[in-house]
Amino acid sequence: MKIFLLTSLRCGYIFSLTAFLTTGAFADDEQRTCQIVKALKSRNGDLAYQTAKMISRMDEKTRVTLIDPLIEALKEDDKRARSSISHALANIGPKAVPDLMKSLSHKDARVREGAAFALEVFGLNSDISPAVPALLHALQDREREVRAAAASALGYTKNEATVAPLVNLVKTDEYWLARTNAINSLRILGRRHAKQVVPALIEVFKDEEQSWIVEGALVFYGSDSVPPLLEVFQDQTLDRYVRLGALRLLAEIGPGVMEHPSAMPMLRKVLKHSDESFRMAAIYAIGSCGAKAKEAIPDLEGILTDKSPFVRMQAAEALHEISPNDRTLSNFVNALIQSLKVDKNEINQGPTKSHEKRSVALNKLVSLGPRAKAAIPILIEALHDSDIRSMAAGALVSIGPDALPALKEASRDKDLAVQAAARNAIEKIAARSQGEKQ
């Protein structure tokens, strides 16, 4: 109660103070401006935020008087304070845009960066297309933070002329944030520019140390990314992890892969690859295509006896994704049940591999929920294994009421740890059922 009252008083104080700053009586505009800038630079984030917000409620004449002082205040070293000031400038409205454009050529890099950010914030809900030339020029700035800020703002100009310069920045800039912001802006501008954008993304993707920057964008461009990703995988000169990454991105693209006739035959061929990771990635990609991948069913059925338990599990799951029915579900659950068992070969390989295999199986059982009820006996047995007890209990909870009889019996087990795990699972199932009724 005390904390609540203190919080309420604090919020009331901040609101009253910001209201006074924007509507109160001051000796002159300079005094008001000084106090507003001071509030924006405050270490109190709520005060700075509310002050920036309140500026939009001022009359236009008063807002305009703040433009020059706020731009000058962008010289602040504290980045958080500069962010608050940029938000305040954006809240001044269209009248601030010309001055912000000029500030993109200011001698102080902090001002240039802050001006670009202010234009971005303003561009979220308003037209900043007049700023395109100035922002494009800022892409060439010697300071990397300015380039990054300009790249981010350009996405909100919704201007086709920005595509080529942003693509060029993706290919040439050494600063990861500038490239990331440029990619985000290109995504905002839409998929229709895929033919211009995807080749540049692929070049970055081929660099193992930089590939993470463009992965999300390649998935965003969907089927347009499929042909070049297939080429990346087939390029034997590239790093193994880059080629494997290409297969994984195909899986994230999903059904869009099927728009290209050459994709499925290649993926089916990879199912015979000697590298387990490549087989796994290919299975995942095929399964993500759903019912459209029915031609691959014989190939997937052929690897249900693969030497790798991970491949067997993934193949069974893919078959169920492609053709969801009782038979494929039963086969999938059975594959997971078999993976929870430890054979002699795995004992020789050490505990890590065995634990990893069983963890994967348990996570998949959790995702199946009540459909995994056939696994209840082995999950109860797994409660005796301290390495996977918690995960096994989680899988039983996900199965729900069907697991209660076995859990009640386990709650009387002679092993106290098993008793505790079973009782905890029973309580969670009861709480979940109660929540569903409400």
Residue pairs with C-beta under 8 A, 6 or more apart in sequence:
10 46
11 46
14 44
14 46
14 47
14 50
15 50
17 39
17 47
18 39
18 47
18 50
18 51
18 53
18 54
19 54
21 32
21 35
21 36
21 39
21 51
21 54
22 36
22 51
22 54
22 55
22 57
22 58
23 58
24 32
26 32
26 35
29 62
29 65
32 62
33 65
33 66
33 69
36 51
36 55
36 66
36 88
37 69
37 70
37 73
37 85
39 47
39 48
39 51
40 48
40 51
40 52
40 70
40 73
40 81
40 84
40 85
40 88
41 48
41 73
41 76
41 78
41 81
41 84
41 85
42 48
42 51
45 80
48 80
48 81
48 84
49 84
49 87
51 84
51 88
52 84
52 85
52 87
52 88
52 91
53 87
53 91
55 63
55 66
55 88
55 91
55 92
56 63
56 91
56 92
56 93
60 93
60 95
63 91
63 92
63 93
63 95
63 96
64 92
64 95
66 88
66 92
67 89
67 92
67 95
67 96
67 99
68 99
70 85
70 88
70 89
70 92
71 89
71 99
71 100
71 103
71 106
71 111
71 114
71 115
72 111
73 85
74 82
74 85
74 86
74 103
74 108
74 110
74 111
74 113
74 114
74 115
75 108
75 110
75 111
76 82
76 85
76 110
77 110
82 110
82 113
82 114
82 117
83 117
85 114
86 114
86 115
86 117
86 118
86 121
87 118
87 121
89 96
89 100
89 114
89 115
89 118
89 122
90 96
90 118
90 119
90 121
90 122
93 122
93 126
94 126
96 118
96 122
97 119
97 122
97 128
97 130
97 131
98 130
100 115
100 118
100 119
100 122
100 131
101 115
101 119
101 130
101 131
101 134
102 134
103 111
103 112
103 114
103 115
104 112
104 115
104 116
104 131
104 134
104 135
104 137
104 138
104 150
105 112
105 134
105 137
106 112
106 115
109 141
109 143
109 145
109 146
112 138
112 141
112 143
112 146
112 149
113 143
113 145
113 146
113 149
114 149
116 135
116 138
116 146
116 149
116 150
116 152
116 153
117 149
117 152
117 153
119 128
119 131
119 135
119 153
119 156
120 149
120 152
120 153
120 156
122 128
123 153
123 156
123 157
124 156
128 153
128 156
128 157
129 157
129 158
129 159
131 153
131 157
132 154
132 157
132 159
132 161
132 162
135 150
135 153
135 154
135 157
135 162
136 150
136 154
136 161
136 162
136 165
138 146
138 147
138 149
138 150
139 147
139 150
139 151
139 154
139 165
139 166
139 169
140 147
141 147
141 150
144 173
144 174
144 175
144 177
144 178
145 177
147 169
147 173
147 175
147 178
148 175
148 177
148 178
148 180
148 181
149 181
151 166
151 169
151 178
151 181
151 182
151 185
152 181
152 184
152 185
153 185
154 162
154 165
154 166
154 182
154 185
155 162
155 184
155 185
155 186
155 187
155 188
155 189
156 185
156 188
158 188
158 189
160 189
162 185
162 189
163 186
163 189
163 193
163 196
163 197
164 196
166 182
166 185
166 186
167 182
167 186
167 196
167 197
167 200
168 200
169 178
169 179
169 182
170 179
170 182
170 183
170 186
170 197
170 200
170 201
170 204
170 214
171 200
171 203
171 204
173 179
173 182
176 210
176 213
179 204
179 210
179 213
180 213
183 201
183 213
183 214
183 216
183 217
186 193
186 197
186 217
187 217
187 220
191 220
191 221
191 222
191 224
194 221
194 224
194 225
195 224
197 217
197 221
198 218
198 221
198 224
198 225
198 228
199 228
201 214
201 217
201 218
201 221
201 225
202 214
202 218
202 225
202 228
202 229
202 232
204 210
204 211
204 213
204 214
205 211
205 214
205 215
205 218
205 232
205 242
205 245
205 246
206 232
206 238
206 242
207 242
208 239
208 241
208 242
211 242
211 245
215 245
215 249
218 225
218 229
218 249
219 225
219 249
219 252
219 253
222 253
222 256
223 253
223 256
223 257
223 259
223 260
225 249
225 253
226 250
226 253
226 256
226 257
226 259
226 260
226 263
227 260
227 262
229 246
229 249
229 250
230 246
230 250
230 260
230 262
230 263
230 266
232 238
232 242
232 243
232 246
233 243
233 246
233 247
233 266
233 270
234 266
235 243
240 275
243 278
244 277
244 278
244 281
247 267
247 270
247 278
247 281
247 282
247 284
247 285
248 281
248 284
248 285
250 257
250 263
250 267
250 285
251 281
251 284
251 285
251 287
251 288
252 288
253 288
254 288
254 289
254 290
255 288
255 289
255 290
255 292
257 263
257 264
257 267
257 285
257 288
257 289
258 264
258 289
258 292
258 293
264 286
264 289
264 293
264 295
264 296
267 282
267 285
267 286
267 296
268 282
268 286
268 295
268 296
268 299
270 278
270 279
270 281
270 282
271 279
271 282
271 283
271 286
271 296
271 299
271 300
271 302
271 303
272 279
273 279
273 282
276 308
276 310
276 311
279 303
279 306
279 308
279 311
280 308
280 310
280 311
280 314
283 300
283 303
283 311
283 314
283 315
283 318
284 314
284 318
286 293
286 296
286 300
286 318
286 322
287 293
287 314
287 317
287 318
287 319
287 321
287 322
288 321
289 322
290 321
290 322
291 322
291 323
293 318
293 322
294 322
294 323
296 318
296 322
297 319
297 322
297 323
300 315
300 318
300 319
300 322
301 315
301 319
303 311
303 312
303 315
304 312
304 315
304 316
304 319
304 331
304 335
305 312
306 312
306 315
309 338
309 339
309 357
310 357
310 360
312 335
312 338
312 339
313 335
313 336
313 339
313 360
313 361
313 364
315 335
316 328
316 331
316 332
316 334
316 335
316 336
317 332
317 335
317 364
319 328
319 331
319 332
320 328
320 329
320 331
320 332
322 328
329 371
330 374
332 368
333 365
333 368
333 371
333 372
333 374
333 375
334 374
336 361
336 364
336 365
336 372
336 375
337 361
337 374
337 375
337 378
339 357
339 358
339 360
339 361
340 358
340 361
340 362
340 375
340 378
340 379
340 382
341 378
342 354
342 358
346 353
346 354
346 357
347 354
351 387
355 387
355 388
358 382
358 387
358 388
358 391
359 388
359 391
362 382
362 388
362 391
362 392
362 394
362 395
363 391
365 372
365 375
365 379
365 395
365 398
366 391
366 394
366 395
366 398
367 398
368 398
369 398
369 399
369 400
370 398
370 399
370 400
370 402
372 395
372 398
372 399
373 399
373 402
373 403
375 395
375 399
376 396
376 399
376 402
376 403
376 406
377 406
379 392
379 395
379 396
379 399
379 403
380 392
380 396
380 406
380 407
380 409
380 410
382 388
382 389
382 391
382 392
383 389
383 392
383 393
383 410
383 413
383 418
383 421
383 422
384 413
384 415
384 418
385 392
386 417
389 417
389 418
389 421
390 421
392 421
393 421
393 422
393 424
393 425
396 403
396 406
396 407
396 425
396 429
397 403
397 425
397 428
397 429
397 432
400 429
400 432
400 433
401 429
401 433
403 425
403 429
404 426
404 429
407 422
407 425
407 426
407 429
408 422
408 426
410 418
410 419
410 421
410 422
411 419
411 422
411 423
411 426
412 419
413 419
413 422
